[in-house]
Amino acid sequence: MDKDLIVAEYLRIYFNSHPEKVPEDSDKAFEYFQKLHKKYKYKFLNDYKAKSEKFVDKFFDDKDQKYY
């Protein structure tokens, strides 16, 4: 699944749970959605990067070579 779709799904779940957080003005709501999408995408990418780095470090530090 694409990272943008994953973040959009998180936002959809969040706003379904908290409909009062959506601004009434459509332009303001669109700007708010864009701001949150950018924020969550940045966090998602940083978390994914950290997990990948941990896996690579473990892969090269593991002496048993059970991955290949």
N, C-alpha and C positions, 0 to 999 in steps of 0.2 A: 504494500500500500504506500502511496506517495506521502511524504512528510506533510505536505499542505493539507491533504485530505484527513490525515490523522489529527492534526491540530484543529481543523474545521469541525471534526466530530467531537473533540473535547469541548469546543465552544458551543456546539449545538446542545450537548448534554448540560453544560453549565447554564445556558440561557433558558432551557426548558425547566430547569430546577429553580431558577431565579428570574422569572419574567419581569419583575418590577425593576430590574437593573437596566432594561432596554429603554433608551430615551424615546420620547414620543415623536420628536422631529426625525424624519427619515435620513436627512443629511448628517445630523449629529450621531444617529445610530450607526450609520455606515462608517463614519470616522472612528467611532468607538470600537466597532467590530474589527476594523483594520488595525487599530492600535493594539488590541488584545491579541489578534492573530499574529502580529509581528512579535509581540512579547513572548507568547507561548511557543512559537516556532523557534525562536532563539534559545529558549530554555530546553526545548525538546532536542535540538541539535547539540547543545552542550552536554546534556545527559547522555545522548547516544555516543558522542565523541569520547566521553569519559569511560563509558562501559567498553567501548572498542579498544581504547588504550589499555585498560586493565586486562582484557582478554589477550591482547598481543603481548603484553609484558609477561603474563602467566605462561603463554605459549612458549616464549623464548627462554624463560627461566626454568621451565619444567624439564627435568633431566630424563624422565621416563620416555619421552617422545611418543606418547600414546595418541597424538592427533594425526600422525601420518605414518 
